[in-house]
Amino acid sequence: MTDTATTSNAGAFEVRPNPAPTSAAARAEALADLRFGVQFTDHMARMQWRKDEGWNDRRVEAYAPLQLDPAAAVLHYAQEIFEGLKVYRWEDGSLHLFRPVANAERFNRSARRLAMPELPVEDFLGSIEALVAVDGEWVPGSEESSLYLRPFMFASEAFLGVRPAHVMDYLLIASPVGPYFPGGVKPVSIWVATDYHRAGPGGTGAAKCGGNYAASLLPQQEAYAHGCQQVMFLDAREGKFLEELGGMNLFVVRADGTIETPRLTGTILEGITRSSVIQLLEDDGKKVVERDITLAEITAGIDSGDIAEIFACGTAAVVTPVGRLASESFDVTVGTGDAGSVTMAIRERLTDVQYGRADDVYGWMHRVG
Ligand SMILES: *Cc1c(COP(=O)(O)O)cnc(C)c1O
């Protein structure tokens, strides 16, 4: 599966340089102490859409607070979508995105579900290339670090009536991030939510929208209260089948080497990491099955030793081993409780492609600097 190459219209973005950019010394200091999503680069890219006019006002300008009318529709009805992807710095200093066209296409699927206008793929790519052209020095070069990109679109029309807004703002901001697990990959513990769901049939589960995250925060708090770091959601209809975590997809590794992941039902977010992991595993000769997986067979399989590893995956944390699964009625250690070998191998396979240490046989990487 090769992602279609698409041209970008980075040149259409008018650059208004930040009059007071971060000094090289202050930037170096910031890049030496990376945490997730707290530090932002000097610029942001933006565009605006108006009904009847379409997309206009392509700009790269100083990163700054927005002016928003208190009646802006997003603040009342949550008409908002986002994406998340990274710029990787290779050993030779060059800068690369991983499957950005897949993010652009998913952004448009999310837009359709939230009754928002689609954004041409060349604008999505163009905004990224235009921003990286001015803020490329913010891409860290230390191990497993990257520049996290957050494209998002929201309803900015000042109007309290309930209908799709006639004005939308698209913005792209960027944040240098370090390894998700400073000091090495550590297995996470997961609380299985039984009283709450993140998505239901016909809802917005397959769209990347802020509202899904708002709904996941209370169960997430419940997970923390039980000493767990993440929540696993089950299907809303029967409360029986594994779906995913608040922001990561799930995989199960059986002792016989078969790998399973919940099939896409419309309530699960189709992760780009998920589909890449499936492809890499299959190409390595592993059997990957996408199907409905019950929680009962997971707990039984962990007890019997039939399930050897569980891992979660997504752009931010890449591939994360799951060491423990708990809920009101059980608390089990997965395998040895440590990161399993299949999990760590697929993690390395994927990051080797992303950081240019392995051949990009799929055409997944997209150079931006
Ligand atoms: C973004 C996201 C993922 C992971 O998607 P990637 O494309 O792999 O980053 C998984 N689940 C949810 C709910 C998400 O929002």
The ligand as a MOL file (V3000), in Angstrom:
LIG
                    3D

  0  0  0     0  0            999 V3000
M  V30 BEGIN CTAB
M  V30 COUNTS 15 15 0 0 0
M  V30 BEGIN ATOM
M  V30 1 C -5.6300 9.5950 16.8170 0
M  V30 2 C -6.2790 8.4250 17.4610 0
M  V30 3 C -5.7440 7.1220 17.3670 0
M  V30 4 C -4.4220 6.8100 16.7160 0
M  V30 5 O -4.3490 7.2060 15.3930 0
M  V30 6 P -2.9260 7.3750 14.6890 0
M  V30 7 O -3.2710 7.7740 13.3060 0
M  V30 8 O -2.2710 6.0650 14.7550 0
M  V30 9 O -2.1970 8.4060 15.4610 0
M  V30 10 C -6.4580 6.0800 17.9310 0
M  V30 11 N -7.6190 6.3000 18.5720 0
M  V30 12 C -8.1530 7.5290 18.7010 0
M  V30 13 C -9.4320 7.6860 19.4200 0
M  V30 14 C -7.5020 8.6300 18.1510 0
M  V30 15 O -8.0380 9.8430 18.2970 0
M  V30 END ATOM
M  V30 BEGIN BOND
M  V30 1 1 1 2
M  V30 2 1 2 3
M  V30 3 2 2 14
M  V30 4 1 3 4
M  V30 5 2 3 10
M  V30 6 1 4 5
M  V30 7 1 5 6
M  V30 8 2 6 7
M  V30 9 1 6 8
M  V30 10 1 6 9
M  V30 11 1 10 11
M  V30 12 2 11 12
M  V30 13 1 12 13
M  V30 14 1 12 14
M  V30 15 1 14 15
M  V30 END BOND
M  V30 END CTAB
M  END
